[in-house]
Amino acid sequence: MEAASDKLANDILLLDMRNICDFADYFVICSAESSKQIQAIYEEVESKLKKAAVKPLHFEGSTGSGWVLLDYGSLIIHIFSPEARQLYQLEKLWEQANMVVRIQ
């Protein structure tokens, strides 16, 4: 979350998924105002986790599509444009998850 915040991500949400799914323990969901900002957040997250010797298992989406997913196994990070976040509505889809923290 700190890496996303460092690059001025909006509405950062950390969800505890442990009681409702078996493929991840936590989701981070955040928004970015432009494709350049999505890229900057993605690069910052990847850089900070790489320094901690943590590499992504999977990557999906593209900055131009308005959505990027970084899969670190127990942690999945979603970086959305505001329009894509509204379209996918992950907060609503996973509303049973416990909200750990929200930074608006």
C-alpha positions in Angstrom: 0.0 0.0 0.0 2.9 2.3 0.7 4.3 1.9 -2.8 0.9 2.9 -4.3 0.5 5.8 -1.9 4.1 7.0 -2.8 2.9 7.4 -6.4 -0.3 9.2 -5.4 -2.8 6.3 -6.0 -6.4 7.2 -5.1 -8.8 5.3 -2.8 -6.4 2.6 -1.7 -8.2 -0.4 -0.2 -6.7 -3.4 1.6 -9.1 -6.4 1.9 -8.5 -9.5 4.0 -9.7 -12.3 1.7 -8.6 -15.3 3.9 -12.1 -16.2 5.0 -13.8 -16.0 1.6 -11.4 -17.3 -1.0 -8.6 -19.8 -1.3 -6.4 -18.2 -4.0 -5.2 -15.1 -2.1 -5.0 -13.8 1.5 -5.2 -10.1 0.6 -6.3 -7.8 -2.2 -5.0 -4.2 -2.7 -7.3 -2.2 -4.9 -6.4 1.4 -5.9 -7.1 3.9 -8.6 -4.9 6.1 -10.8 -5.9 9.0 -12.9 -3.9 8.2 -16.1 -2.1 5.3 -17.8 1.2 7.0 -16.9 0.2 6.9 -13.2 -0.9 3.3 -13.5 2.5 2.5 -14.9 4.3 4.5 -12.2 2.3 2.7 -9.4 3.0 -0.7 -11.0 6.7 0.0 -11.3 7.0 1.3 -7.7 5.1 -1.8 -6.3 7.3 -4.1 -8.3 10.5 -2.3 -7.4 9.8 -2.3 -3.6 8.8 -6.0 -3.6 11.7 -7.0 -5.7 14.0 -5.3 -3.2 12.4 -7.6 -0.6 13.1 -10.6 -2.8 9.4 -11.0 -3.7 8.6 -11.6 -7.4 5.2 -11.6 -9.0 3.8 -15.0 -10.1 1.6 -13.4 -12.7 0.8 -10.1 -14.4 -2.3 -9.2 -16.3 -3.8 -6.2 -18.1 -2.0 -3.2 -19.4 -1.7 0.5 -18.5 -3.6 1.4 -21.6 -6.5 -0.8 -20.7 -7.1 1.0 -17.4 -6.4 -2.1 -15.3 -3.2 -3.9 -14.2 -3.1 -6.9 -11.9 0.0 -8.1 -10.0 -0.3 -11.5 -8.5 2.1 -12.3 -5.7 0.4 -15.4 -4.5 -1.1 -14.5 -1.2 -1.3 -10.8 -2.3 -3.1 -9.6 -5.4 -2.8 -5.9 -6.4 -5.3 -4.3 -8.7 -4.5 -0.9 -10.2 -7.5 0.7 -12.0 -8.4 3.8 -13.9 -11.5 5.3 -12.2 -13.7 4.1 -15.1 -12.4 0.5 -15.0 -12.8 0.4 -11.2 -16.4 1.5 -11.6 -16.9 -1.1 -14.3 -15.4 -4.1 -12.4 -16.7 -3.1 -9.0 -14.4 -5.4 -7.1 -15.4 -3.9 -3.7 -19.0 -4.9 -4.4 -18.0 -8.3 -5.8 -15.9 -9.1 -2.7 -18.1 -7.2 -0.2 -17.9 -10.1 2.3 -14.1 -9.5 2.7 -13.0 -7.7 5.8 -11.7 -4.2 5.1 -8.3 -3.9 6.8 -7.7 -0.2 5.8 -8.9 2.3 3.3 -6.9 5.4 2.4 -8.9 8.0 0.4 
